[in-house]
Amino acid sequence: MDKCWFILRHADIPPPNLPPEGSGSISGALCLGHLVPGPRRLDEVINTSGPLKIPKNTPLSFSQSVAFSWKLEKGVSFAQTGNLGVPIAVAAGVTASASVDIGFQKTKGTHWEFESLETTTFRPSNDYLSDCLDDELVAAYISKHKSPLLGSWDIFMITGIKVARGAKMSSSETHVKQVGSGMELIAGAADIGETSEVSIKSSQETSHGLMSDFIWAVRLDKISKGVFNRSWGHRRYFSNTAAFDSSSEKPEDLLACEGIDGGLIYSLDNNQFAVSL
């Protein structure tokens, strides 16, 4: 599916060297035509001797978004409530109880601003894919990782790259600790209670200047051979799901159909979305 992009975990992979006319040789640490084990292992290139040249009948396509920004925020929280056995002298017929609430929350945020976000894509032909699968390293990977009983396997090809140019980044970290205690006395119909609460908050923010250009996200095609298939098949990842419609379809549901969960999802322009795993 053309709408889904997978965000790289690290902003340190430089953009590849692309052929100026849209076809020919590509070089770099992560390129169009590289094969990887899956969306959670995007930096583990299988065909390290490649990729193959982009043929003239499937040239690269280019587009650009200007002044793009996004924010990534992850948090961890903890809360616990317990009763305290406090020795309290009370009159006959009076019930005493005490409790304590302990809470902790840590939030890490990263805010990115890009001068531009350049997108390069291509649609590999079956001949191109077949030549890639004939690569010695790729054949060895498939032989090692295919199902021993059923013979099924799958790998993923990078068919789209988004490059962040003129990037600036700021990060923040916030800690909040909260402790609350309460005392309750019950005598017949009377209920007398007292509570107290203490909250401690600390935060830190760091800004970085202009950064080198880097690959921000990639698009994937899935190449696989099923149990009942004589040969391998190829499809755009998510192409077996309905077209994403932000007004009615939830991206997390589409990801779940592909067996992907636990990611953070961000909306992009042109009805696209990006996933950080």
Sequence and secondary structure as in RCSB ss.txt:
>XXXX:A:sequence
MDKCWFILRHADIPPPNLPPEGSGSISGALCLGHLVPGPRRLDEVINTSGPLKIPKNTPLSFSQSVAFSWKLEKG
VSFAQTGNLGVPIAVAAGVTASASVDIGFQKTKGTHWEFESLETTTFRPSNDYLSDCLDDELVAAYISKHKSPLL
GSWDIFMITGIKVARGAKMSSSETHVKQVGSGMELIAGAADIGETSEVSIKSSQETSHGLMSDFIWAVRLDKISK
GVFNRSWGHRRYFSNTAAFDSSSEKPEDLLACEGIDGGLIYSLDNNQFAVSL
>XXXX:A:secstr
 TTEEEE S S     B  TTS B  BSSS TT EES TT TT  S TT    B TTS  EEEEEEEEEEEEEEE
EEEEEEEEE       TTEEEEEEEEEEEEEEEEEEEEEEEEEEEE    HHHHHHHHTSHHHHHHHHHHS TTT
  EEEEEEEEEEEEEEEEEEEEEEEEEEEEEEEEEEETTEEEEEEEEEEEEEEEEEEEEEE  EEEEEEEEEEEE
 TT SS EEEETTTTS    TTT  HHHHHHHTT  S EEEE STT EEEE 
